[in-house]
Amino acid sequence: MSGNNNHSNPFKIAQQQINDCADILKLNHSTREVLLRPMREFHVHFPVRMDDGTTRIFQGFRVQYNDAKGPTKGGIRFHPEETIDTVRALAAWMTWKCALLDLPLGGGKGGVICNPKELSRFELERISRGYIKAIGAFIGPDKDIPAPDVYTNPQIMAWMVDEYSSIVGKNQFGVITGKPLSLGGSPGRGDATARGGMYALREAAQRLGIDLGKATMAIQGYGNAGCYAASLAEAMFGSKVVAVCDSRGAVTCRNGICIPRVNEHKQKTSSVVSCEGTECVSNDELLALDVDVLVLAALESSVTERNVDQVKARIIVELANGPTTPEADEVLHRKGIHVIPDFLCNAGGVTVSYFEMVQNAYMYYWDENEVHEKLDKRMTKAYHEVLNSAEKYAINMRKAAYVVAVARVVEAMKLRGWV
């Protein structure tokens, strides 16, 4: 996740994507310079008392990339390999994601360098509260609104919103989204990222004439988004999931994996590996399977120049952030593989988080069906705006998504007199 070259540094990739888009839009130098850098970033170090009585210092980040269209919004990762460049890239992608879905928000992201798998529940709570103490002055419902991301969840958001409320001296549930329902969370938030991706997949399949009821699917990454994607693809379309993987390995079953069984196995063993009725394969073998749909729901730079030639899927669904490098993107485009780019495909999460903010502000909550309908409408609209842009400029779907999103941010910057 870190490195000095453009292939391993996610922020260099994000900047390259911005530059490519700026060329298409013919943006001037000053506008381009604003878009290429985060407006604000915070590096914090905070002490945490561990269960053994010792005190450890943890490092955290918060990046507010661009707030031309509104308060910044973005998740918080707890990851042992978190880097500032990863956070910068994710904050940039959040900026374009919010603009693409036409939300009145800018992009932000945060993270703490830690390994939740090695922490007790009490240590996890103290880290969550310590991080909010460290960045509390820089966030707020009308300033910057965090949410869950990799290795964070509604319980962690609950601790964080409680800590922030203690700091400001009043309940302030709107400062965090992805909260438990009883603390102002939104119905439909749990599977929102995967569900939004499935709505986009439905539109892509219709465009390409693919019957999802007969389609096969492989899923790289079986965390929150990947797990929900498997269940939703089966429930919504009748698709057959033939392979899944997590950080420990991949498994496949030609006749279709039993999703409830693999979910139960992962809950018991923390991995999909060795699930009954499946065969173990490598991650590279999973990416190379001859399937209709490949879901990328792991981490950054999963499909690169090294393995892109092996990909045979007709549609790639990018539920992860930055799973395909720019070089691999060009190869996929030449091969005629239809990529639903990350900041379109996985925008369901931030969209329902925005719905959560609206509901918090009104103190009136919608039912789950209403949330699904509103999400479907926004995802469908965004998909076709990107598709139309791709056809207009004769470019791939990722560049087309950038054109739509960046143009909206640039318009806001011009109206505000920034450029």
C-alpha positions in Angstrom: 0.0 0.0 0.0 3.0 2.3 0.2 5.9 2.9 -2.2 7.8 5.4 -4.2 6.5 4.6 -7.7 3.2 5.2 -9.4 2.4 1.5 -9.4 2.3 1.0 -5.6 1.4 4.4 -4.4 -2.4 4.9 -4.4 -2.2 8.7 -4.3 0.1 8.8 -7.3 -2.5 6.7 -9.1 -5.3 9.0 -8.0 -3.3 12.0 -9.2 -2.6 10.3 -12.6 -6.3 9.7 -13.0 -7.0 13.4 -12.2 -4.4 14.5 -14.7 -5.9 12.3 -17.4 -9.4 13.8 -16.7 -8.0 17.3 -16.7 -6.6 16.7 -20.2 -10.0 15.6 -21.5 -11.7 18.6 -19.9 -8.9 20.9 -21.0 -8.6 22.4 -17.5 -6.1 25.2 -16.9 -3.0 24.9 -14.8 -4.3 26.6 -11.6 -7.5 24.5 -11.6 -5.5 21.3 -12.1 -3.2 22.3 -9.2 -6.1 22.7 -6.8 -7.5 19.3 -7.8 -4.2 17.5 -7.4 -3.7 18.1 -3.7 -5.7 17.8 -0.5 -6.9 21.1 1.0 -6.2 20.0 4.6 -4.7 17.0 6.3 -4.1 16.2 10.0 -1.5 13.8 11.4 -2.2 12.9 15.1 -0.5 10.8 17.7 -2.4 9.8 20.8 -1.8 7.6 23.9 -3.9 4.6 24.6 -3.9 2.5 27.8 -3.6 -1.2 26.9 -5.1 -4.1 28.9 -1.7 -5.0 30.3 -1.4 -1.6 31.9 1.1 -0.2 29.4 0.5 2.9 27.3 1.0 2.8 23.5 1.1 5.7 21.1 -1.0 5.3 18.0 -0.8 7.3 14.8 -3.8 8.5 13.0 -4.7 10.6 9.9 -7.6 12.7 8.6 -7.6 14.2 5.2 -10.2 16.7 4.0 -9.5 16.7 0.2 -11.9 19.2 -1.3 -15.0 20.9 0.2 -16.1 23.0 -2.8 -19.5 21.2 -2.9 -20.1 20.9 0.9 -18.8 19.4 4.1 -16.3 16.6 3.6 -17.4 13.0 4.0 -15.5 9.7 4.3 -14.7 6.6 6.2 -12.2 5.7 8.9 -9.9 2.7 8.5 -8.2 0.8 11.2 -5.4 -1.0 9.4 -1.8 -2.1 10.3 -0.5 -0.9 6.9 -2.3 2.4 6.8 -0.3 5.2 5.1 -1.0 8.9 4.6 -0.8 8.4 0.8 -3.5 5.7 1.0 -5.7 8.1 3.0 -5.0 11.0 0.5 -6.1 8.8 -2.4 -9.2 7.6 -0.7 -10.2 11.2 0.2 -9.7 12.2 -3.4 -11.8 9.3 -4.6 -14.5 10.3 -2.0 -14.5 13.8 -3.5 -15.3 12.4 -7.0 -17.7 9.8 -5.6 -19.9 12.4 -3.8 -19.8 14.7 -6.9 -20.7 11.8 -9.2 -23.8 11.0 -7.2 -24.5 14.7 -7.0 -24.4 14.8 -3.2 -23.9 18.2 -1.5 -20.6 16.9 0.0 -16.9 17.0 -0.5 -14.4 14.1 0.1 -12.5 13.1 3.2 -11.0 10.0 4.7 -9.2 8.9 7.9 -7.4 6.1 9.5 -5.4 4.7 12.4 -2.4 2.5 12.1 -3.4 -0.5 14.2 -4.4 -4.2 13.9 -7.9 -4.7 15.2 -7.4 -8.5 15.0 -4.8 -8.2 17.8 -6.8 -5.9 20.1 -9.4 -6.6 22.8 -12.8 -5.0 22.6 -11.8 -2.6 25.4 -8.6 -1.6 23.6 -10.5 -1.0 20.4 -12.9 1.3 22.3 -10.1 3.3 23.8 -8.4 3.7 20.4 -11.7 4.8 18.9 -12.2 7.4 21.6 -8.6 8.5 21.5 -8.7 9.1 17.8 -11.9 11.3 18.1 -10.3 13.3 21.0 -7.3 13.9 18.7 -9.3 15.1 15.6 -12.5 16.3 17.3 -11.8 20.0 16.7 -11.6 19.4 13.0 -14.8 17.4 12.4 -18.5 18.1 12.8 -21.9 17.7 11.1 -21.4 20.8 9.0 -17.6 20.4 8.6 -16.4 16.8 8.2 -18.5 13.6 8.8 -16.7 10.3 9.2 -18.1 6.8 8.6 -17.0 3.1 8.8 -14.5 1.6 6.4 -12.0 -1.3 6.5 -12.0 -3.0 10.0 -14.4 -0.4 11.5 -18.1 -1.0 12.2 -21.3 0.5 13.7 -20.1 -0.3 17.3 -16.9 1.7 16.7 -19.0 4.5 15.2 -21.2 4.5 18.4 -18.1 4.9 20.6 -16.9 7.7 18.4 -20.2 9.6 18.3 -20.4 9.3 22.1 -16.9 10.7 22.5 -17.6 13.6 20.2 -20.9 14.3 22.0 -19.0 14.4 25.3 -16.5 16.9 23.8 -19.2 19.3 22.5 -21.5 18.8 25.5 -24.6 17.6 23.7 -25.8 14.7 21.6 -24.5 15.2 18.1 -25.4 12.0 16.3 -25.0 13.7 12.9 -21.2 13.9 13.2 -20.9 10.2 12.3 -22.7 7.9 9.8 -22.9 4.2 9.7 -24.2 4.2 13.3 -26.4 1.5 14.9 -30.1 2.1 14.2 -30.8 3.0 17.9 -28.3 5.8 17.7 -29.6 7.4 14.5 -28.4 5.0 11.9 -30.2 4.6 8.7 -32.1 1.5 7.6 -30.4 0.0 4.6 -26.9 1.2 5.5 -25.4 -2.2 6.3 -25.5 -3.6 2.7 -25.6 -0.2 1.0 -22.2 -0.4 -0.7 -22.9 -3.8 -2.2 -26.5 -3.0 -3.0 -25.5 0.1 -4.9 -23.0 -2.0 -6.8 -25.7 -4.5 -7.7 -28.0 -1.7 -9.1 -25.1 -0.6 -11.3 -24.4 -4.2 -12.3 -28.0 -4.6 -13.3 -27.8 -1.6 -15.6 -24.5 -2.8 -17.1 -25.8 -6.3 -17.8 -28.9 -4.8 -19.5 -26.6 -2.7 -21.7 -24.4 -5.7 -22.6 -27.3 -8.1 -23.1 -26.2 -10.4 -20.2 -28.8 -12.4 -18.4 -27.8 -12.2 -14.7 -30.1 -15.1 -13.9 -27.7 -17.3 -15.8 -24.5 -15.5 -15.0 -21.5 -16.8 -13.0 -19.7 -14.6 -10.5 -16.3 -14.6 -8.7 -15.8 -12.3 -5.7 -12.3 -11.2 -4.6 -12.5 -10.0 -1.0 -15.1 -11.5 1.4 -15.5 -8.7 3.9 -18.6 -6.6 4.4 -19.1 -5.6 0.8 -18.1 -8.9 -0.8 -20.3 -11.0 1.6 -23.3 -8.8 0.9 -22.6 -8.8 -2.8 -22.7 -12.6 -2.9 -26.0 -12.7 -1.0 -27.6 -9.9 -3.1 -26.5 -11.3 -6.4 -28.1 -14.5 -5.6 -31.3 -13.0 -4.1 -31.8 -10.2 -6.6 -30.8 -11.9 -9.9 -30.3 -15.6 -9.2 -26.6 -15.3 -10.2 -24.3 -18.2 -9.4 -21.3 -17.3 -7.2 -18.6 -19.8 -8.1 -15.6 -18.4 -6.2 -14.8 -16.2 -3.2 -11.6 -15.3 -1.4 -10.3 -13.4 1.6 -6.9 -12.5 2.9 -6.1 -16.1 3.7 -7.0 -17.7 0.4 -9.7 -18.5 -2.2 -12.2 -21.2 -2.7 -14.3 -22.3 -5.7 -17.2 -24.6 -6.6 -18.2 -25.0 -10.3 -21.8 -25.7 -9.4 -22.1 -22.6 -7.2 -21.0 -21.9 -3.6 -23.6 -22.3 -0.9 -23.5 -18.7 0.5 -25.1 -19.4 3.9 -22.6 -22.3 4.4 -19.5 -20.1 3.5 -20.8 -17.3 5.7 -21.2 -19.7 8.6 -17.7 -21.2 8.0 -16.1 -17.7 7.9 -17.9 -16.7 11.1 -16.5 -19.8 12.8 -13.0 -19.8 11.4 -12.5 -16.1 10.3 -11.8 -17.4 6.7 -13.5 -18.9 3.7 -10.6 -21.3 3.2 -11.5 -25.1 3.6 -15.2 -24.5 3.5 -17.1 -27.7 3.0 -18.0 -28.3 -0.7 -15.3 -26.1 -2.1 -11.8 -26.4 -3.6 -8.9 -24.2 -2.6 -7.3 -22.0 -5.3 -5.0 -19.1 -5.3 -6.1 -15.5 -5.5 -4.5 -15.2 -9.0 -6.5 -18.3 -10.1 -9.7 -16.7 -8.9 -9.0 -13.5 -10.9 -8.4 -15.7 -14.0 -11.6 -17.7 -13.8 -13.9 -17.7 -16.9 -16.9 -16.0 -15.3 -19.4 -13.4 -16.4 -18.9 -11.1 -13.5 -15.8 -10.4 -11.4 -16.4 -8.5 -8.2 -13.3 -6.7 -6.7 -14.0 -6.1 -3.1 -10.6 -6.3 -1.5 -7.9 -3.6 -1.3 -6.1 -1.3 -3.7 -4.2 -2.4 -6.8 -5.6 -6.0 -7.1 -5.6 -6.0 -10.9 -2.3 -4.7 -12.3 -0.1 -5.1 -15.3 1.1 -8.4 -13.8 -2.2 -10.2 -13.8 -4.6 -8.2 -16.1 -4.0 -10.4 -19.1 -5.4 -13.4 -17.1 -8.8 -11.7 -16.5 -11.6 -13.2 -18.5 -14.8 -11.7 -17.0 -17.2 -9.7 -19.1 -18.0 -7.2 -16.4 -15.8 -6.0 -13.5 -17.7 -4.7 -10.4 -15.3 -2.5 -8.3 -16.7 -2.5 -4.8 -13.2 -1.8 -3.4 -11.4 1.5 -3.7 -8.7 1.6 -6.4 -8.6 -2.1 -7.2 -7.4 -1.6 -10.8 -4.3 0.3 -11.7 -4.4 2.8 -14.7 -2.2 0.6 -16.8 -4.5 -2.4 -16.2 -7.5 -0.2 -17.0 -6.2 0.4 -20.5 -5.7 -3.3 -21.1 -9.2 -4.1 -19.8 -10.7 -1.4 -22.1 -8.8 -2.9 -25.1 -10.1 -6.4 -24.2 -13.7 -5.1 -24.2 -14.2 -5.9 -20.5 -16.8 -3.5 -19.1 -15.5 -2.0 -15.8 -17.9 -0.3 -13.4 -15.4 2.0 -11.8 -15.0 2.1 -8.0 -16.3 5.6 -7.2 -19.4 4.9 -9.2 -19.8 1.2 -8.2 -19.3 1.5 -4.5 -21.0 4.9 -4.0 -24.0 3.2 -2.4 -22.3 3.5 1.0 -21.8 7.2 1.0 -25.2 7.8 -0.6 -27.0 6.0 2.2 -24.7 7.8 4.6 -25.9 11.0 3.1 -29.5 9.8 3.6 -28.5 9.1 7.2 -27.3 12.7 7.6 -30.6 14.0 6.2 -32.6 11.8 8.6 -30.5 12.9 11.6 -31.0 16.5 10.7 -34.8 16.1 10.4 -35.0 13.6 13.3 -37.4 11.6 11.0 -36.5 8.2 9.6 -37.5 6.4 6.4 -38.2 2.7 6.2 -35.8 0.3 4.4 -37.8 0.1 1.2 -37.8 3.9 0.9 -34.0 3.9 1.3 -33.6 1.2 -1.3 -35.8 3.1 -3.8 -33.9 6.3 -3.3 -30.5 4.5 -3.6 -31.7 2.7 -6.8 -32.8 6.0 -8.4 -29.4 7.7 -7.7 -27.2 4.8 -8.7 -29.1 4.2 -12.0 -29.0 7.9 -12.9 -25.2 8.1 -12.1 -24.5 4.9 -14.1 -26.1 6.2 -17.3 -24.5 9.6 -16.9 -21.1 7.9 -16.9 -22.1 5.6 -19.8 -23.2 8.6 -21.8 -19.9 10.4 -21.0 -17.9 7.3 -22.1 -19.7 7.2 -25.4 -19.5 11.0 -26.0 -15.7 11.1 -25.4 -14.9 7.6 -26.6 -13.1 6.8 -23.3 -13.3 4.0 -20.7 -15.9 4.1 -17.9 -13.4 5.2 -15.3 -12.3 8.2 -17.3 -15.9 9.0 -18.0 -16.8 8.9 -14.3 -14.0 11.3 -13.7 -15.2 13.7 -16.4 -18.7 13.8 -14.9 -17.5 14.2 -11.3 -14.6 16.5 -11.7 -16.6 18.8 -14.0 -19.1 19.2 -11.1 -16.4 20.0 -8.6 -14.7 22.5 -11.0 -18.1 24.2 -11.6 -18.5 24.7 -7.8 -14.9 26.0 -7.4 -15.5 28.5 -10.3 -18.8 29.7 -8.8 -17.1 30.2 -5.4 -14.3 32.2 -7.1 -11.5 29.7 -6.2 -10.2 29.4 -9.7 
